[in-house]
């Protein structure tokens, strides 16, 4: 790890290079028969929304609210900025490898007829015939309701319907809650990778 000062002499911010340890986790879809169905979603005010190009801003909004205060925003700084999340969502959805079937949005209404708020998002890419999960996020106020699991299950079903036989994701090893969730769904730890990042205050 190295450290350096940004803008020396002007109340410099100390910046350091650190390495985040991450798992690549994989799941075989050939024998997977997981169910993403959640009959009580509508009764609880939630709705599934399949991908459409007009939803890019809603996906970006859910992404920003989900990651802005999390470790992932240190690993991937764009996740900590509204404009960064919008650029990232546009980049993902414009790629030839984009898998719309594996890309879902969850909206929430606090009352019938209320304004829908984007509270969950997941995106998928086809990378070398692997379904690659991108940015599964649930906003903090809606965690603990099983939305992350349901998003992952529905994305897996989307990859499978698109003809992909395997899927993978990366997760920071310190995010033990997410690691356990993915293991319960059926992922296994395949290898450890490292992501180098500059982090202020290190």
Kinemage of the C-alpha trace (Angstrom):
@kinemage 1
@onewidth
@group {chain A} dominant
@subgroup {mainchain}
@vectorlist {calphas} color= white
{ca unk a 1} P 0.000 0.000 0.000
{ca unk a 2} L 1.211 3.527 -0.694
{ca unk a 3} L -0.104 6.884 0.448
{ca unk a 4} L 0.107 10.340 -1.050
{ca unk a 5} L -1.309 13.794 -0.443
{ca unk a 6} L -3.741 15.324 -2.906
{ca unk a 7} L -3.369 19.129 -3.335
{ca unk a 8} L -0.416 19.501 -0.924
{ca unk a 9} L -0.469 22.637 1.193
{ca unk a 10} L -4.238 23.213 0.877
{ca unk a 11} L -5.645 21.103 3.660
{ca unk a 12} L -4.465 18.074 1.737
{ca unk a 13} L -6.531 14.926 1.654
{ca unk a 14} L -4.400 11.902 2.353
{ca unk a 15} L -5.032 9.231 -0.258
{ca unk a 16} L -3.795 5.663 -0.123
{ca unk a 17} L -3.778 2.703 -2.441
{ca unk a 18} L -5.410 -0.311 -0.880
{ca unk a 19} L -6.438 -3.715 -2.192
{ca unk a 20} L -9.873 -5.185 -1.671
{ca unk a 21} L -10.070 -8.964 -1.469
{ca unk a 22} L -13.001 -10.303 -3.491
{ca unk a 23} L -14.492 -13.701 -4.203
{ca unk a 24} L -15.467 -14.830 -7.658
{ca unk a 25} L -18.530 -16.951 -6.972
{ca unk a 26} L -20.040 -19.308 -9.533
{ca unk a 27} L -23.253 -21.276 -9.985
{ca unk a 28} L -24.189 -24.003 -12.466
{ca unk a 29} L -27.591 -23.325 -14.020
{ca unk a 30} L -27.988 -26.644 -15.826
{ca unk a 31} L -29.539 -28.412 -12.852
{ca unk a 32} L -30.758 -25.270 -11.117
{ca unk a 33} L -34.489 -25.114 -10.515
{ca unk a 34} L -34.678 -22.284 -7.999
{ca unk a 35} L -37.909 -20.327 -7.808
{ca unk a 36} L -37.967 -16.521 -7.772
{ca unk a 37} L -41.714 -16.282 -7.402
{ca unk a 38} L -42.898 -14.207 -4.447
{ca unk a 39} L -46.710 -14.102 -4.318
{ca unk a 40} L -46.863 -11.536 -1.524
{ca unk a 41} L -44.732 -8.888 -3.301
{ca unk a 42} L -47.705 -6.901 -4.579
{ca unk a 43} L -49.466 -7.059 -1.221
{ca unk a 44} L -46.370 -5.530 0.369
{ca unk a 45} L -46.271 -2.685 -2.164
{ca unk a 46} L -43.552 -4.079 -4.449
{ca unk a 47} L -43.656 -4.671 -8.178
{ca unk a 48} L -41.293 -6.319 -10.663
{ca unk a 49} L -40.376 -4.319 -13.755
{ca unk a 50} L -38.697 -6.020 -16.731
{ca unk a 51} L -35.943 -4.070 -18.455
{ca unk a 52} L -36.779 -1.308 -20.885
{ca unk a 53} L -34.454 1.411 -22.173
{ca unk a 54} L -36.694 4.024 -20.595
{ca unk a 55} L -35.887 2.617 -17.140
{ca unk a 56} L -32.154 3.382 -17.180
{ca unk a 57} L -32.530 6.365 -14.842
{ca unk a 58} L -34.601 4.363 -12.357
{ca unk a 59} L -32.012 1.584 -12.311
{ca unk a 60} L -29.303 4.204 -11.775
{ca unk a 61} L -31.268 5.808 -8.931
{ca unk a 62} L -31.716 2.455 -7.178
{ca unk a 63} L -28.036 1.693 -7.720
{ca unk a 64} L -26.928 5.020 -6.199
{ca unk a 65} L -29.181 4.729 -3.144
{ca unk a 66} L -28.028 1.134 -2.622
{ca unk a 67} L -24.266 1.668 -2.853
{ca unk a 68} L -23.441 5.287 -1.982
{ca unk a 69} L -22.635 4.533 1.677
{ca unk a 70} L -21.290 1.020 1.160
{ca unk a 71} L -17.807 -0.432 0.776
{ca unk a 72} L -18.569 -1.018 -2.905
{ca unk a 73} L -18.387 2.750 -3.470
{ca unk a 74} L -14.734 2.597 -2.350
{ca unk a 75} L -14.034 -0.325 -4.660
{ca unk a 76} L -15.933 1.272 -7.554
{ca unk a 77} L -16.128 5.059 -6.969
{ca unk a 78} L -18.751 5.583 -9.695
{ca unk a 79} L -21.266 3.829 -7.407
{ca unk a 80} L -20.969 6.670 -4.923
{ca unk a 81} L -22.117 9.332 -7.401
{ca unk a 82} L -25.483 9.846 -9.092
{ca unk a 83} L -23.885 10.718 -12.425
{ca unk a 84} L -21.480 7.802 -12.085
{ca unk a 85} L -24.348 5.355 -11.568
{ca unk a 86} L -26.182 6.755 -14.588
{ca unk a 87} L -23.107 6.489 -16.810
{ca unk a 88} L -22.484 2.945 -15.579
{ca unk a 89} L -26.073 1.879 -16.226
{ca unk a 90} L -25.978 3.350 -19.721
{ca unk a 91} L -22.678 1.605 -20.424
{ca unk a 92} L -23.954 -1.776 -19.215
{ca unk a 93} L -27.266 -1.604 -21.090
{ca unk a 94} L -25.627 -0.501 -24.360
{ca unk a 95} L -23.173 -3.403 -24.554
{ca unk a 96} L -23.673 -6.167 -27.085
{ca unk a 97} L -23.264 -8.603 -24.172
{ca unk a 98} L -26.205 -7.118 -22.240
{ca unk a 99} L -28.842 -9.667 -21.142
{ca unk a 100} L -32.170 -7.866 -20.615
{ca unk a 101} L -33.848 -11.077 -19.395
{ca unk a 102} L -31.486 -11.061 -16.389
{ca unk a 103} L -31.966 -7.349 -15.671
{ca unk a 104} L -34.749 -6.360 -13.276
{ca unk a 105} L -36.018 -3.402 -11.290
{ca unk a 106} L -38.125 -3.462 -8.129
{ca unk a 107} L -40.398 -0.504 -7.408
{ca unk a 108} L -42.196 0.257 -4.161
{ca unk a 109} L -45.441 2.166 -3.499
{ca unk a 110} L -46.263 3.029 0.089
{ca unk a 111} L -49.988 3.190 -0.751
{ca unk a 112} L -52.273 2.355 -3.707
{ca unk a 113} L -51.871 5.042 -6.335
{ca unk a 114} L -48.721 6.369 -4.667
{ca unk a 115} L -45.629 7.361 -6.588
{ca unk a 116} L -43.469 4.305 -7.426
{ca unk a 117} L -39.936 4.475 -6.049
{ca unk a 118} L -37.092 2.308 -7.428
{ca unk a 119} L -35.700 0.282 -4.525
{ca unk a 120} L -33.890 -2.674 -6.105
{ca unk a 121} L -31.878 -3.404 -9.227
{ca unk a 122} L -29.811 -6.116 -10.865
{ca unk a 123} L -28.227 -6.303 -14.315
{ca unk a 124} L -26.782 -9.138 -16.372
{ca unk a 125} L -24.148 -9.570 -19.076
{ca unk a 126} L -23.156 -12.557 -21.210
{ca unk a 127} L -19.376 -12.735 -20.828
{ca unk a 128} L -17.783 -15.686 -22.635
{ca unk a 129} L -21.006 -17.699 -22.250
{ca unk a 130} L -21.188 -16.992 -18.539
{ca unk a 131} L -24.048 -15.003 -17.061
{ca unk a 132} L -22.252 -12.198 -15.238
{ca unk a 133} L -24.216 -10.453 -12.485
{ca unk a 134} L -23.711 -6.694 -12.315
{ca unk a 135} L -24.532 -4.520 -9.302
{ca unk a 136} L -27.225 -6.277 -7.300
{ca unk a 137} L -28.510 -3.521 -5.029
{ca unk a 138} L -31.350 -2.933 -2.571
{ca unk a 139} L -31.766 0.470 -0.901
{ca unk a 140} L -31.125 0.338 2.873
{ca unk a 141} L -34.713 1.074 3.925
{ca unk a 142} L -35.945 -2.041 2.111
{ca unk a 143} L -33.317 -4.558 3.160
{ca unk a 144} L -34.335 -7.521 5.262
{ca unk a 145} L -37.394 -8.230 3.110
{ca unk a 146} L -35.797 -10.868 0.891
{ca unk a 147} L -35.546 -8.544 -2.123
{ca unk a 148} L -31.870 -9.268 -2.783
{ca unk a 149} L -32.488 -13.003 -2.886
{ca unk a 150} L -35.498 -12.572 -5.161
{ca unk a 151} L -33.562 -10.302 -7.536
{ca unk a 152} L -30.746 -12.842 -7.778
{ca unk a 153} L -33.156 -15.727 -8.328
{ca unk a 154} L -35.024 -13.864 -11.039
{ca unk a 155} L -31.764 -12.871 -12.740
{ca unk a 156} L -30.644 -16.513 -12.672
{ca unk a 157} L -33.917 -17.544 -14.306
{ca unk a 158} L -33.317 -14.852 -16.943
{ca unk a 159} L -29.814 -16.118 -17.708
{ca unk a 160} L -31.148 -19.651 -18.005
{ca unk a 161} L -33.952 -18.576 -20.360
{ca unk a 162} L -31.319 -16.810 -22.494
{ca unk a 163} L -29.534 -20.154 -22.931
{ca unk a 164} L -26.663 -19.622 -20.501
{ca unk a 165} L -25.545 -22.609 -18.475
{ca unk a 166} L -23.436 -20.914 -15.788
{ca unk a 167} L -23.356 -17.598 -13.959
{ca unk a 168} L -20.867 -15.762 -11.785
{ca unk a 169} L -20.416 -12.634 -9.718
{ca unk a 170} L -17.775 -10.907 -7.624
{ca unk a 171} L -18.257 -9.822 -4.018
{ca unk a 172} L -15.900 -8.212 -1.513
{ca unk a 173} L -14.983 -10.887 1.029
{ca unk a 174} L -15.677 -8.530 3.942
{ca unk a 175} L -19.332 -8.391 2.858
{ca unk a 176} L -20.126 -11.579 4.748
{ca unk a 177} L -23.900 -11.051 4.629
{ca unk a 178} L -23.851 -11.042 0.817
{ca unk a 179} L -21.468 -14.009 0.673
{ca unk a 180} L -23.796 -16.081 2.863
{ca unk a 181} L -26.803 -15.064 0.779
{ca unk a 182} L -25.135 -16.162 -2.444
{ca unk a 183} L -24.054 -19.462 -0.895
{ca unk a 184} L -27.628 -20.180 0.206
{ca unk a 185} L -28.840 -19.567 -3.342
{ca unk a 186} L -26.304 -22.059 -4.706
{ca unk a 187} L -23.119 -20.149 -5.519
{ca unk a 188} L -19.720 -21.500 -4.556
{ca unk a 189} L -16.464 -19.646 -4.030
{ca unk a 190} L -14.296 -20.299 -7.100
{ca unk a 191} L -11.272 -18.073 -6.514
{ca unk a 192} L -10.006 -14.923 -4.818
{ca unk a 193} L -9.239 -11.799 -6.825
{ca unk a 194} L -7.922 -8.395 -5.736
{ca unk a 195} L -9.120 -4.954 -6.740
{ca unk a 196} L -6.702 -2.018 -6.287
{ca unk a 197} L -8.353 1.267 -5.272
{ca unk a 198} L -7.404 4.714 -4.046
{ca unk a 199} L -9.207 5.455 -0.787
{ca unk a 200} L -9.186 8.826 0.956
{ca unk a 201} L -8.016 8.847 4.547
{ca unk a 202} L -5.933 5.676 4.286
